[in-house]
Amino acid sequence: MNGLTDEQLLLRNLKDAGCDDLTIERYLKLKKEGREREQMRLLSLHRASLLDRLHVNQRMIDCLDYLIYQMEHKQ
């Protein structure tokens, strides 16, 4: 494959998903303790946070699109 261990791939995936160091540390601790349900909850919370930010950004884009539309159709 690409020569990375499972642990390295996991770390890369968590970082690519936008997890901060504290979240990664908590996830790995839960993994080590075999607490899969808590791992899932942590990932779900992070996902919900990302979705919230996405929705906020989408509303801002919608506002800009509206302003652009108004300017283009002003004449």
N, C-alpha and C positions, 0 to 999 in steps of 0.2 A: 504494500500500500504506500503510504507516504512516510513511513518510518517513525511516526509518532505513537506513543503509548496511549492506551485507553484513557489514562489520567490526563495526559496532555491534550487529547482531543476533547475531553470533557471540559477542561479549563478554557480551551479556545472557544468552545461553543457557548459557555456561560459568559465569557467576555464579549463575544460577538453579539450575544443577546442583550448586551447593555448592563449586565449585572456588575455592581460595584464590588470592591474588595470585601466589604463586610458581608454582603449577600453570598458571595462565593465561599467565604470562610464558613458561614453558617451552613450552607448547603453541604460542603465537604464534611463538616462535623456530624451533621445528620446522617449522611451517607455512611460514615465510619461507624456510627451507632446503629445502623440498620433501620432508621426511622423513615421509611419510604413515604408514609402518609404525610409527615411533616415536610419532607422534601417537595412533594407535590403541592402542598399548600404554599410553600415559599415561592415556587415557580409560578403558581397561579396568581399570587399577589403581585409578583413582578409583571406578569403579563397584563393584569388589569391596570397597573400603573402605566404601562406603555400604551395601552388602548386609550386611557384617559388623556394622555398627552397627544396622541394622534387626533382625538376628537377636538381638542382645544386648537391644535394647528389647523385642522380642517375648517373650523369656524373662522379662523383668521384668514385663511385662503378664500373662503366664501365672501368675506367682507371686501377683500381686495378685488376679487372678481366683479363684485357689484360696483365698486367704484370705477373700475376700468370700463365696465359696460356703460355706466352713466356718462363717462367722459367721451367714449367713442360715439355715443348716440345723442350727444348734446346738441349737435347741429341740426 
